[in-house]
Amino acid sequence: MSAGRYSPVRIALHWLSAAFILWALIMGAYAGTLAEDAPLRTGVAALNVSLATLFIPLFAWRLWLRLRAERQAPKTLAEHAAHWAHNLLYLLTGAVLVTGVLMMNRPIRVFDWLTLPQPLHDPALLHRLMQVHAGSCAVLGALVLLHVLAVIKHEASGRRVLRRML
């Protein structure tokens, strides 16, 4: 595969990732505005945990495909910035997923199909992981917005970047 071209698998994983990340960021932020014991908050949290648990292996696959893909070296300052912004998107997505799992203060239930044990038990560490998770989500949300705005800018200026991902 030549540099700059994406396989159908990478394209599918991109859009699946986009759908999950947007859902989790929007619904997680919304649920965070609700009372701790609100049934909707509990339901959204349970759904996000289940979806995230299923998404983790897909994200790992996507990351592996990206790391082994042939890429052209960035030439311009804008290309360097885009390259590092994409790296940061991957890093933050990984951080959100890892901290999301590690901060769990109860067993991890996946759609009542599977229950995984609570990974950590130290309350101070769990609290710190929740803080890192929240901060990572906020920065990831800002980067996703920047990513979408960059796509809109490129499309509006005639550079058809979406064609590569469709």
C-alpha positions as CSV (number, residue, x, y, z in Angstrom):
1,M,0.0,0.0,0.0
2,S,1.4,3.4,-0.9
3,A,1.8,6.1,1.7
4,G,-1.2,8.3,2.1
5,R,-3.7,5.5,1.2
6,Y,-5.9,3.8,3.7
7,S,-7.1,0.2,3.6
8,P,-10.8,-0.5,4.0
9,V,-10.0,-1.9,7.4
10,R,-8.2,1.3,8.5
11,I,-11.1,3.4,7.1
12,A,-13.7,1.2,8.9
13,L,-11.7,1.4,12.2
14,H,-11.4,5.2,11.8
15,W,-15.2,5.7,11.5
16,L,-15.9,3.2,14.3
17,S,-13.4,5.0,16.5
18,A,-15.0,8.4,15.6
19,A,-18.5,7.2,16.4
20,F,-17.4,5.7,19.7
21,I,-15.2,8.6,20.8
22,L,-17.9,11.2,20.0
23,W,-20.6,9.1,21.8
24,A,-18.4,8.6,24.8
25,L,-17.2,12.2,25.1
26,I,-20.7,13.7,24.6
27,M,-22.6,11.3,26.8
28,G,-19.9,11.1,29.4
29,A,-19.9,14.9,29.7
30,Y,-23.7,15.0,29.8
31,A,-23.8,12.3,32.5
32,G,-21.3,14.2,34.5
33,T,-23.8,17.0,34.8
34,L,-26.4,14.7,36.5
35,A,-26.7,13.8,40.1
36,E,-24.4,10.9,41.2
37,D,-27.5,8.7,41.9
38,A,-29.5,9.7,38.8
39,P,-30.6,6.6,36.9
40,L,-29.7,8.1,33.5
41,R,-26.2,8.8,34.8
42,T,-25.8,5.3,36.0
43,G,-27.2,3.9,32.7
44,V,-24.9,6.0,30.5
45,A,-21.9,5.1,32.6
46,A,-22.7,1.4,32.4
47,L,-23.2,1.7,28.6
48,N,-19.9,3.7,28.2
49,V,-18.0,1.1,30.2
50,S,-19.4,-1.7,28.1
51,L,-18.8,0.0,24.8
52,A,-15.3,1.1,25.9
53,T,-14.4,-2.5,26.9
54,L,-15.4,-3.7,23.5
55,F,-13.6,-0.8,21.8
56,I,-10.2,-1.3,23.5
57,P,-9.2,-4.3,21.3
58,L,-10.4,-2.4,18.2
59,F,-8.4,0.6,19.2
60,A,-5.3,-1.6,19.8
61,W,-5.8,-3.1,16.3
62,R,-6.1,0.4,14.8
63,L,-3.0,1.6,16.6
64,W,-1.0,-1.5,15.4
65,L,-2.1,-0.9,11.8
66,R,-1.1,2.8,12.1
67,L,2.3,2.0,13.5
68,R,3.1,-0.5,10.8
69,A,1.8,1.6,7.9
70,E,4.2,3.3,5.5
71,R,4.0,7.0,5.8
72,Q,5.5,10.0,3.9
73,A,7.6,12.2,6.1
74,P,5.9,15.6,6.9
75,K,7.5,18.3,4.7
76,T,5.8,21.5,5.8
77,L,5.1,23.0,9.2
78,A,1.4,22.4,8.7
79,E,2.1,18.7,7.9
80,H,4.3,18.4,11.1
81,A,1.5,20.0,13.2
82,A,-1.1,17.6,11.7
83,H,1.3,14.6,12.3
84,W,1.7,15.5,16.0
85,A,-2.0,16.3,16.4
86,H,-2.8,12.8,15.1
87,N,-0.2,11.3,17.4
88,L,-1.7,13.2,20.3
89,L,-5.2,12.0,19.4
90,Y,-4.0,8.4,19.6
91,L,-2.1,9.0,22.9
92,L,-5.1,10.7,24.5
93,T,-7.5,8.1,23.3
94,G,-5.3,5.4,24.8
95,A,-5.0,7.4,28.1
96,V,-8.8,7.8,28.3
97,L,-9.3,4.1,27.7
98,V,-6.6,3.0,30.2
99,T,-7.6,5.4,33.0
100,G,-11.2,4.6,32.3
101,V,-10.5,0.9,33.1
102,L,-8.1,1.5,36.0
103,M,-10.3,4.1,37.8
104,M,-13.3,1.6,38.1
105,N,-14.3,1.3,41.8
106,R,-16.3,-1.8,41.1
107,P,-16.1,-4.9,38.8
108,I,-16.3,-4.1,35.1
109,R,-19.6,-5.4,33.7
110,V,-19.9,-5.7,29.9
111,F,-23.6,-5.8,28.9
112,D,-24.3,-8.5,31.5
113,W,-22.2,-10.9,29.2
114,L,-19.0,-10.7,31.1
115,T,-17.8,-9.3,34.5
116,L,-14.1,-8.4,35.0
117,P,-12.6,-7.8,38.4
118,Q,-12.0,-4.3,39.6
119,P,-8.3,-3.7,38.7
120,L,-7.2,-1.4,41.5
121,H,-8.5,-0.8,45.1
122,D,-6.6,2.1,46.6
123,P,-9.1,4.9,47.0
124,A,-6.5,7.7,46.6
125,L,-5.1,6.1,43.4
126,L,-8.7,5.6,42.0
127,H,-9.4,9.3,42.7
128,R,-6.2,10.4,41.0
129,L,-7.0,8.2,38.0
130,M,-10.5,9.7,37.8
131,Q,-8.9,13.2,37.7
132,V,-6.5,12.1,34.9
133,H,-9.4,10.5,33.0
134,A,-11.5,13.7,33.2
135,G,-8.6,15.9,32.1
136,S,-7.7,13.5,29.3
137,C,-11.3,13.5,28.1
138,A,-11.4,17.3,28.1
139,V,-8.2,17.6,26.1
140,L,-9.3,14.8,23.8
141,G,-12.6,16.6,23.2
142,A,-10.7,19.8,22.3
143,L,-8.5,17.9,19.9
144,V,-11.4,16.1,18.3
145,L,-13.1,19.5,17.7
146,L,-9.8,20.8,16.2
147,H,-9.6,17.7,14.0
148,V,-13.2,18.2,12.7
149,L,-12.5,22.0,12.1
150,A,-9.4,21.1,10.2
151,V,-11.3,18.7,8.0
152,I,-14.0,21.4,7.3
153,K,-11.2,24.0,6.5
154,H,-9.5,21.6,4.1
155,E,-12.8,20.6,2.4
156,A,-13.9,24.2,2.1
157,S,-10.6,25.2,0.5
158,G,-10.8,22.5,-2.1
159,R,-8.4,19.9,-0.5
160,R,-10.6,16.9,-0.4
161,V,-9.2,15.1,2.6
162,L,-12.5,13.2,3.3
163,R,-12.1,11.2,0.1
164,R,-9.2,9.4,1.7
165,M,-11.4,8.2,4.5
166,L,-14.5,7.2,2.6
